[in-house]
Amino acid sequence: MSVRSKVIEAIQQIAKEQNVRLPALTDDLSLHETGFDSLAFAILVARLEDETGVDPFTVSEDAAFPATVGDFVRAYENVPA
C-alpha cells in the first residue's frame, strides 16, 4: 500500500470514528475544511506514526504543519530514510 493510500485511509477511518463528514479528499483541500479538530489531527499523526514508524513533523526542526491534504500526504512521502 502506498504512503498516500495509508494517509487517506487513516483520515477516512478517523473521520468515521469521530463522526466527521468528510468532503472529497483532493490534494488542494484545506485541512481546515476536512472538519477535523485538533484532537482528530493528533490521533491521525499518532496513528500514522504507529503505522509508518515516523512523525514527519518532529524529524526536522523547521517542519511546519501542512495547509492542504496534498501537503499532509507529501510530508509523509518525503520523510528522509
N, C-alpha and C positions, 0 to 999 in steps of 0.2 A: 504494500500500500504506500502511495506517495505521501510525502510530508503534507502537501496541500490537502489530500483526502483525509488524513488524520486530523488536521486542524478543523476542517469543515465538519467532519463527523462529530468532533468534540463540541463544537459550537452548537450543532443541532441537538445533541444529547443534553447538554446543559440547558438549552432553551426549553426542551421538553420537561426536564426536572424542575425548572424554575417557573414553569407556566408562562413563558415569554413567547409571544407570537412573532416569529422572525419574518422580516421581508426577504426577498430574494437576495442571496448572498453573492453579490458581484464584487469584483476587485475594487471598484470605486465607491462602494457603500461605506459611509462614515461609520465608525464603530459606535458613535453616539446614536445612530439610527437603528442599531440592532435591537435596542430595548434592554440591553444588559445593564445592570447596575454594577457598582464596584465589587460587590460580593461575587456576582456571576463571573466577572473578569478574573478575580482572584482564583476562583475554582477552576476556570479554564486554564490559566497559566500553571497552576499546581498539577492539574490532571495531565497536561501536556508534558510537564517536566517529569512526571512519573512514567509516562509512556515513552518519551524520547530521551530522557536522561539529561536534559539540558533546559535551562531557562535563559533564553537569549537576552533577556533584559538585565541580567546580572553578569553576563560574560564580559561585557565591556563597560568601562566607567562612564563613557559618554552615550550609552544607549538611551534612546528616548522611546516612550511608548508610541506605537504607531497610530496613525489617524484613520486609516481605512482597513477594510478586511484584507485587501491585497497587501498592504504594508505589513499587517499582522502575519499573514502567511509567509511573506518573504523574510520576515525576522527569523522564522524557524527554518526556512530553506537555506538561509545564508549564514548559519552558525558555523564558525570555523571548526574544523575537525580536530 
